[in-house]
Amino acid sequence: MRMVSISRNNDIAVGLRIAGIQSFFIKEDDEIKRKIKELSQDKNVGIISVTEEVYYIAKKEIEGIIENQDLPLIVKIPNSDKQK
């Protein structure tokens, strides 16, 4: 299983890519929700990390995944001070 990340912050996305994590830099709210749904159905994805901003954009979708699926695990990455 692999770990993937979704972020609206390019610095975070690039940093995670350097660490070997497949990372998606997405700005549009609808596209974020669509990507989370898509990744949650991929049996090869074990962990989806999302930034706080992404979490709040797709909170309904994420909570549905957490309540109804064993995998993937969804991890929220806190915003840095300069992102707030």
C-alpha positions in Angstrom: 0.0 0.0 0.0 1.1 3.5 -0.7 0.7 6.9 1.0 -0.5 9.9 -1.0 -1.0 13.5 -0.1 -3.4 16.3 -1.1 -2.5 19.9 -0.5 -3.3 23.4 -1.6 0.2 24.5 -0.6 2.8 23.9 -3.3 5.7 23.9 -0.8 4.1 21.0 1.2 3.4 19.1 -2.0 6.9 19.5 -3.3 8.4 18.6 0.1 6.4 15.4 0.3 7.3 14.5 -3.3 11.0 14.9 -2.3 10.4 12.5 0.6 9.0 9.9 -1.9 5.3 10.5 -1.3 2.9 10.9 -4.2 1.5 14.3 -3.7 -1.3 16.2 -5.4 -1.3 20.0 -5.5 -4.9 21.0 -6.1 -6.4 24.5 -5.8 -10.1 23.9 -6.8 -12.5 22.7 -4.1 -14.5 20.4 -6.4 -11.3 18.8 -7.7 -10.1 18.2 -4.1 -13.3 16.4 -3.2 -13.2 14.4 -6.4 -9.6 13.3 -5.8 -10.3 12.3 -2.2 -13.2 10.1 -3.4 -11.1 8.6 -6.2 -8.2 7.8 -3.9 -10.4 6.4 -1.2 -11.6 3.8 -3.7 -8.0 2.8 -4.8 -7.2 -0.4 -3.0 -3.5 0.4 -3.3 -3.8 3.5 -1.2 -3.4 2.9 2.6 -2.9 6.5 3.8 -4.1 9.8 2.5 -2.5 12.9 4.2 -4.3 16.2 3.8 -3.5 19.6 5.0 -5.9 21.3 7.4 -7.2 23.5 4.6 -8.0 20.5 2.4 -9.6 18.7 5.4 -12.1 21.6 6.0 -12.9 21.8 2.3 -13.7 18.1 2.1 -14.8 17.5 5.7 -18.1 15.8 4.7 -16.4 13.4 2.3 -13.5 12.7 4.7 -15.8 12.0 7.6 -17.8 9.6 5.4 -14.7 7.7 4.5 -13.6 7.5 8.1 -17.0 6.2 9.3 -17.6 3.7 6.5 -14.2 2.3 5.5 -11.3 0.7 7.3 -8.8 2.0 4.7 -7.4 4.4 3.8 -6.3 6.0 7.0 -6.7 9.8 6.6 -4.2 12.0 8.4 -4.5 15.8 8.8 -1.3 17.8 8.5 -1.4 21.0 10.6 -0.9 24.3 8.8 2.3 26.2 9.5 2.0 29.6 11.2 2.4 31.5 7.9 -0.5 29.6 6.3 -3.0 30.7 8.9 
